[in-house]
C-alpha cells in the first residue's frame, strides 16, 4: 500500500514555532515516510522507514471527533512525514491529543509540527515527565549532544579496523546526520504538556475510550501507558518493546514493578516505542531480562566485584532470560531502540556489547528511587 521510497535527505530551510531550523528530511507529494500497520479497528502502529538520527514509533488511536497520537519522534520534520499521511493512510480527522509516554527526546520533539497543523491540539504527559521537561530548560540539547557523540564513539569501536566496510559507510552517514541534527535542534524547544496527571486518566469516547495510566518511575522519570480496553491494544513507549532496552537512566526495581503491573492488564497487542508490534509475552520477557540483570549485578556487588569486572563477565549466552529464542529475536535488531541497524560488522559481537551496556547501566542504577 505504501511507497517504499526512503526519506530524502536534503537541505532546505524550515520554520517551526517561529524558529528557523535546518531540515534533514523532505517529503514529496507521492512518498510515504512511515509504514502504518493496523493493530485493531481504529489503532495503528506507525514506524519511520529510514529515520534520521534516532526516533520513536508513534501509535494512533481514532476517536469519534479526532485522533490521539502517542509520541512525536525526534524532530518536527520527522513528525511532518506522519502528518502528511493523515487523510491518506490514516483517517482524515484532526489530531486532538498528543501523549508523551515519557520525556526522552526521541519521543517528544516533533510536537511543534502537530501544533502548527492543529493549534488546538492538547498535549498530555505524567506530572513527573512535565517536571523533568521543565527542569531541562533551554539548555536541554547540551547533554543530548554529548550523549549522541559518545554513542557514536562507542559504536565506532565495533567497526572493523580497515573502516572500509558497508557498516563503516553506514556509520559515517549516521555521524553526518548527528552533526547536522545537533545544531538544527538548538532552536527547537520541547512543547510542554497542557495536561499532566498521576494515577489514571480516562478519555471517554463513543467510538474508542482510552485509559492513560501513570506508571511512575520505571524506564524513565515518568512513564505512562495508553490502553484501549475495547480493542485490547496497549501503547507502552519504552517501558516494554520487543528488543533490548535502553537502561541508562532507568529505575531498575521500579521498572520491574511496573512491568509486573502491566502483566495484570488485559490486552492482546502491544505497540512499543521502538521495534515491531508484539503481544503480552513481550512484557514478561522484558521483566525476566531486567530481573536477571538486577540479580546478577546485586550479587556481583556483594562479592566485591568492580563494574568493569561485572560487565566483562556478562555475555548473552550466560543470560537465561535470553534463551528459547528471545536472544535470537533481540540479536536480529540489538540496537533497535536507536531505530537503526547495528553498526558492527559482526552482529553477534554487536549484540554482546549491547547486553554488556545494559548490565552496566543496571549496576549503576541499582537502588535508584
N, C-alpha and C positions, 0 to 999 in steps of 0.2 A: 504493500500500500504506500509505503514511504519511498522517496528517492534515497538512493544510497550515496548521494554526493556528500562529501565531507565538509566540515567547516572550512570556509575560505579565509585563509589568513591574509589579511591586508592591513593597510594603514590608512585610516580615514578619520576625520575629525568627528567628534560626537559631543553633545552637551546633555547632561542629565542633572536635574535639580539646579540648573544654572551653573553647573561646574563643567568646564571643558575637560574632557578626558580623551585618552588615546584608545581607539577601538582595535581590538585584536581579532574580532570575529565580524564577518559581514555575511548577510544573508541575501540571496537574490530571490526573485519572486517565485521561482519554482522549486526551491530547495526545501528540505525538511531536515532540520538540525537535530531533532530529537526522535528517538524511537519511542513510540507510545503504545504501551501494552495494556489492554483491558484486563482487569483483575476480577471484576464483577460488574453488574449493571451500575453505571454511574461512578466507577472508580478506575483510574488509570495510573500506571507507573510510567514516568517519563524519564528517559535516560539519554543524556547527551551522547551522540555517536562518537565524536572526537573532541572531548572537552579541552579547552586551553588550560594550562597550568593544572589546578586541582578544582574539582567541582562535585557537587552532590547531585543525587537524584531529586526529582520532585514527584509528589503524588497529588493528583487532582481528584477531588470529590465533587460531584454535581448535586446541588440542592435546588429547591424549587425556583428561586429567583436568580441564582448565580452559582459561581464556582468557589470552592475553597482550595487554595494551593498550599501544599506543605513544602516548605523550604524553597529558597530562591537562588541557589547556586552561588558562585564565587564572584560574579560581577554583573552589572546591569546589562551589558551587551550579550552575555550568555542567556540571561532571562528573556531578553528581547526575542531570541530564537524560539522559545516556547510560546511566548505571547503571540508570535506570528502564526502559530499553528492552531490557536484558539479560533474556532469558527470554520476550520478546515478539517483538522483531525480530532478536535475536541468540540464540545457543544458551543454554539455561538452565544454565550452568556457572559455577562461581566464577571470579573473576579471580585467577589465581595470580601473575602478574607484571605490573608496570608498568615500562615502559622509557622513559627520557628520551633523546630524540635529541640534545638539547643543553640547557644550563641557562638559557635565556631564559624570562622569567616566563610568557609566554603558553602555554608547553608543560609547565609543572611544578606549577602552583599548585592543581590540582584533586585532588592525590593524597590529601589528608586524607579526602576523601569515599570513595575506594576503601578506605582503611584502616579507616574507620568501618564500612563494609559488610562487608569481609572482613579482619579483623585480621591474618591470616597472610600477606597479600599481600607479595611481595618486590619491592623497587624496585631497578632496575638502571640504571647510567649509566657513562660513562667516568670514569677516575680524575681527569682534568683537570676534567671537569664537576663532580665532587664537590668538588674543591678550590675551584673558583670559588664554589660554593654556600656552602661553609664560610666563605670569606673575606668574603662579603657580610654575614654575621651578622644580628643582629636588626634592623639598620637598612637591610635590603635594599630596603625600599619607598621610601626617600627619593629616590635617583636615578631610580627608576621614576616617581614622582610628577612630578619635574621634567621628565622626558622626555615624559610624556603631555601635560602642559600646553604644553610647547614645540611638540609636534606639532600640537596644536590651533591654536596661534598661527600656525604656518606654513601650515596648511591654510586658515585664515581669509583669508589673502591671495589665495586662489584664488576667493573668493566675489565676486559682483557688488557694486558699491558700494551699491546700494539695500538689500541684505540682506533682500529680501522674496521670494526665490525658494524653490522646493522644496528646492534644495540647501542654502540657508541654514537652512531649518527643520530639515533633517536634521542639519546641523552643530550646531545648538543642542541637539538631542536628544542627540547624542554628547557635547557638553560637559557636559550634565546627568548623563549616565551616568558620565563620568570623575570628576566631582566627588562622585558617590556611591561609586564604586569605590575611590577612593584611601583614604578613612577606613575603609571596610569591610575592606580588606585589611591594615590595620596590625596586626591581631591574628592574622593567618594566616601561620604560618611555613612556608617550603618544607620538604617532607619529604625528608630526606637519603637517598641510596641505601643499601640494605643491602649491595649487592654492586657494586663498581666494578672495572673491568678496563681493560687496554690490549691491543691486538692483536685477538684473536678469541675469542669465547665461543660455544660450541655448546650449545644446549638440545636434547638428544636426545629424541625422542618418536616413538612408533609411528605416530601419525596425521600429524604435521607437524613434523619437526625444523626448528629455526630457527638461523641463523647471525648473530650480532651482531658487527659489525666496527667497531673504533675507527678513525676517520679522522684523529685528532689535531686540530690547529688548522686550521680551514677557515672556515666561516661564523661559527663561534664559538670559544671556548676549547677546546671538546671535543665534536666531532660523532661520532655513530655512526649506522650504518645497520643495518636488520634485513632479512635475506634469507630467503625461503622457497624453497630450491632446488627442491623438488618441485612447487611451484605457480608458480615463476618470477615471483614478486612481490617487490618491494623497497620498504621504507618508508624514506624518505630525510630526513625532517624538513625543515629549511630549507636543507640543502645543495643540494637541487635540487627545484624545483616549477615549475609551468607558468605563471609570471608574473614580473614584475620582482622581484628580490630586495631584501632589506634588507641593506645592506653597512656599517652604521655601526660595527660592532666586529669586522669580519672580518679575515682574514689573506690578502690577495688572491692572492699567488703560491702559497701553500699550498692555498688553496681550489681553484685551477685544477688543482694536482697531484692533489688528492682526487677531483676530477671526472674527470680522466684515468684514475685507478684504477677509478672506477665504470664507465667505458665498457668496461672489460675484463670486467666481471661479467656473467654470463648471467642475464637476466631479460626478461620481456615487458611487465609492467605496473608502473607506478611510482606510489606513493602518497606525495605530498609533504606537508609540514607545513601548507600552505595551498593553496587553489585546487583544481581538479578532478584526477581521476586522469589519468595521462599514460602515455607509453611511453618507450622508451630514447632517443628523439630529444630529449626534454626535457633530458637530461644534456648532450648535445652543444651544444644551443642555449644553455644556461646557461654552459658553458665558453667558447664562442665570444664571447659577450657580455662576460664578465669579461676575457678575454684582450684584447679590443679596447679596453676602457676602460683596462686596465693599460698597454697600449702608448701610447695617446693621452696618458695622464697622465705617463708617463715622458718622452715626447718634449716635452711642454709644459714640464715642469720643466727639462729640459736646455736649452731655449730661453730660460729665464729668466722664463717667464710666472708670474703670481701665481695663486693658487687661484681668485679671483674671475674673472680673465680666462679661465682654462681652462673653468670651469663655464659662463660666459656663452657661450662658443663652441660648447659641446656642444648638439646637438639631435638628436632621434630620426631625422630624415631623413638625417643625416650618418653614422649608425651602420650599417655594412654588415651587422652580425650581426642587425639588426632588420628586414632586408628579407625578401622571399619569404614574406610572411605572418606572420612572427614578431612584428613590431611591431604589426600589426593584432590579433593574438591577445592580446598583452600589454596593448595600449591599451584593450581592452574591459574590463579589470579592473586598471588600473595600480597600485592600492593594495590588491590582494587579499591582500597579506601582512598587512594590518590587518583583513582579513575584513569590510570594509565597502565600499560603493560610493565612488568618488572624490567628494570634496566639491565640486569645482569645477563651475561652470556649463558651462564649455567642456571637454569630455573631452580634446580634443586638447591644450589648454593644460595640463591637469592631468597628462597623460602626459608632456609635455615637462618639466615641473617635476620629476616623479619620476625621469626619466632624468638630469637635472642633479644631483639629490641623490645618485644612485648614483655619478656621475662624481666628485663632490666627496668622497664617502666613500672611494672607491678612491684618489684623490690623497692623502688624509690618512693612509691605512693602508698605502701602498706600503712594502715592506720590513719590515713587521711580522712578527716571528718568534715 
